[in-house]
């Protein structure tokens, strides 16, 4: 499944209406965010059962504040609307998969 852009308008509905959601909080100026992006994309392709979304913290700071995002990249993993896992900083694809599966 392709990654979707999450906004303040579609965030809650996306998290609540999908069984498994991985959210990548990022910014264009963030080097580690650019490094982790291909790993997040690979997870989206390999695991179509997971909805993968991205939140640009510069565009939607209110979402970053709501989830206490103080460092990026931060990945939040939800199951049935409930936050299950928070992953902060750069991780390899293998490390991400180990934490999520």
Secondary structure, DSSP 8 states (H G I E B T S, - for coil): ---EE--TTTHHHHHHHSSEEEEEEE-TT-HHHHHHHHHHHHHHHH-TTSEEEEEETTT-HHHHHHTT--SSSEEEEEETTEEEEEEES---HHHHHHHH-
